[in-house]
Amino acid sequence: MPMESSDIVTMIKEALPDAEVEIVDLAGDKDHYSATVTSSAFKGKSRVQQHQMVYSALKGKMGGVLHALALETAVPDDA
């Protein structure tokens, strides 16, 4: 069963409450998404650590219900 983009946003915001999350359904199939996540929680973390934080927020859905997620992370300018 595909995953709704709103569910992805909810899961990320539960783990990273200050996150700004933008999701794009790349193929229109609710299975291949692109996400841009901006959070002050990423400050001082490597890009790999930032991505791990987002994947952790998805609670094992990555590679299963959520087939593909192109991920970009950033720290807000004011953080």
GIWOLIN-V616516 format. One record per helix or strand of 3 or more residues. SS is the DSSP state (h for helix, s for strand). FROM is the first residue (numbers start at 1). LEN is the number of residues. If there is no record, write none. Layout:
# GIWOLIN-V616516
ss | from | len
SS | FROM | LEN
SS | FROM | LEN
This chain:
# GIWOLIN-V616516
ss | from | len
h | 5 | 11
s | 20 | 6
s | 32 | 7
h | 40 | 3
h | 47 | 11
s | 68 | 7
